[in-house]
């Protein structure tokens, strides 16, 4: 019987050929001995991978090889059993790229713009990226080393400036004491003691010398003598900086700017840093607002995030601004028919706690259901996600009024019960 079937054609499907042989053999045996009942065991062959599984595997391979752009494009098209896994990969890629982008913006600043806090934040972001993918793209480990080196340099520069100031003020304090100008001596040495109480000046600790100079100044009934050139008004300087910082912390940038602009002497470097932050923050927010009005939501979101990096709780609420742009991006992509991208951005809105959560859940569910329909209505998990999100929107009391959404989706929303 097998011989009569001839040789297997080279291009034939082996599984079909084996199945055909088994069927023919059973028929032959049945015809020859009709009284014999044969039970044919089903032939089990490895089923071919469907398109979605192939796409998912290709996306994972691209991710493993650090081809993030290619991987992201493929993951966004995955549906079916691997849809949830694909979304997790998308989150990893976005988080990784976002962390590296923020870190690079801090590292690439000009030397006069560098400060320790921003570099500490850059280091934190790079460590986050490494925790996501230790062998990821953009040479993150080298960036981390560079950020740490820059932080060390900035700290050393600050220490050198402080040391030079301490040496200068100590010399002026000793000279004032030598001339019995104790009040002036106290102004100089107490400025040193405020930063470094144990600093040794004239074989005495700055903090003790400050106390002693103040005591002698009180006992000096003849006054402090002639005023030396530009003595640092310690109390005034410290109070002025404190008030400026307080205004900055309260987001009263106009008042803070005015106070910081009055700083001089040793206070000026710190004041200049704050003035630079205020200028960059104001520019970023102004640019973000304009881009948002021009419907350039992705660029606006980046600008808001740049402002949030400078002062997360700054005036205008940059973090909320970035979240709004993410929502607008999701809505824009929904109405453009790019449901995969819409789902990604709207899921981010859910996780970030964006305002208007009922609206977010409605459009997330609508995006998921629309994708379910356009991909052949085969991914039941996608449909279930859609129903869950739509249900949350309905439970929160979201009313569908004026939304230009498919009647099929509106009917599904209307039919929901809970």
Secondary structure as GFF3:
##gff-version 3
##sequence-region A 1 418
A	DSSP	three_ten_helix	3	5	.	.	.	ID=ss1
A	DSSP	alpha_helix	14	32	.	.	.	ID=ss2
A	DSSP	alpha_helix	51	64	.	.	.	ID=ss3
A	DSSP	alpha_helix	68	75	.	.	.	ID=ss4
A	DSSP	three_ten_helix	80	82	.	.	.	ID=ss5
A	DSSP	alpha_helix	83	107	.	.	.	ID=ss6
A	DSSP	three_ten_helix	111	113	.	.	.	ID=ss7
A	DSSP	alpha_helix	116	132	.	.	.	ID=ss8
A	DSSP	alpha_helix	140	178	.	.	.	ID=ss9
A	DSSP	alpha_helix	182	195	.	.	.	ID=ss10
A	DSSP	beta_strand	200	201	.	.	.	ID=ss11
A	DSSP	beta_strand	204	205	.	.	.	ID=ss12
A	DSSP	alpha_helix	206	219	.	.	.	ID=ss13
A	DSSP	alpha_helix	234	249	.	.	.	ID=ss14
A	DSSP	alpha_helix	253	260	.	.	.	ID=ss15
A	DSSP	three_ten_helix	265	267	.	.	.	ID=ss16
A	DSSP	alpha_helix	268	293	.	.	.	ID=ss17
A	DSSP	alpha_helix	297	310	.	.	.	ID=ss18
A	DSSP	alpha_helix	318	335	.	.	.	ID=ss19
A	DSSP	alpha_helix	339	351	.	.	.	ID=ss20
A	DSSP	alpha_helix	357	374	.	.	.	ID=ss21
A	DSSP	alpha_helix	380	395	.	.	.	ID=ss22
A	DSSP	alpha_helix	407	415	.	.	.	ID=ss23
###
